[in-house]
Amino acid sequence: MNVFRILGDLSHLLAMILLLGKIWRSKCCAGISGKSQILFALVFTTRYLDLFTNFISAYNTVMKVVFLLCAYVTVYMIYGKFRKTFDSENDTFRLEFLLVPVIGLSFLENYNFTPLEILWTFSIYLESVAILPQLFMISKTGEAETITTHYLFFLGLYRALYLANWIRRYQTENFYDQIAVVSGVVQTIFYCDFFYLYVTKVLKGKKLSLPVPI
């Protein structure tokens, strides 16, 4: 554990709380990609299968449980409680374009060819692309609400902090997880354009808007 890991976890948690708070207060899921939230729930489910069999620390266990609960409550709100407000017409990214190559890569590139290891690897690869349906939805509608942009910012910040965490671990522990690092770099790259727009527009009080594709 180091400060970058802790700050990354807190940033990730804050992102999820912001999204849940937005949905609960507004009683509306407009602008939120249900498909991205399903992918994140799948990420946590396949990654934390060792929740009750491999105890690392109380902190680790609590964070796993909280992330799982937040992910599934978000999915329930979108497709259950507030489903009438869900913008399904614009949430049209085809998940098979992500799931098929991720599944294939998980079998080809992993550290140990066992069910749990393959599922853990699958979760790492999937997390790197799980935000794409949300970004696609924003590009399709041409804009995003301020709370949604804050959610995306802290989600991207979490990945950037985890990159710093891996660098720190390499320096202090000589530990290097190639699959996690490469996947994290890929995921961070997806947020680069958004970070620029967030700093130049949202932090200046402007609404984030993108050109709508023809």
Sequence and secondary structure as in RCSB ss.txt:
>XXXX:A:sequence
MNVFRILGDLSHLLAMILLLGKIWRSKCCAGISGKSQILFALVFTTRYLDLFTNFISAYNTVMKVVFLLCAYVTV
YMIYGKFRKTFDSENDTFRLEFLLVPVIGLSFLENYNFTPLEILWTFSIYLESVAILPQLFMISKTGEAETITTH
YLFFLGLYRALYLANWIRRYQTENFYDQIAVVSGVVQTIFYCDFFYLYVTKVLKGKKLSLPVPI
>XXXX:A:secstr
  HHHHHHHHHHHHHHHHHHHHHHHHT  TT  HHHHHHHHHHHHHH TTTTT    HHHHHHHHHHHHHHHHHH
HIIIIITGGG  TTT    THHHHHHHHHHHHHS SS SHHHHHHHHHHHHHHHTTHHHHHHHHHHSEE HHHHH
HHHHHHHHHHHHHHHHHHHHHHH    HHHHHHHHHHHHHHHHHHHHHHHTGGGT  EE     
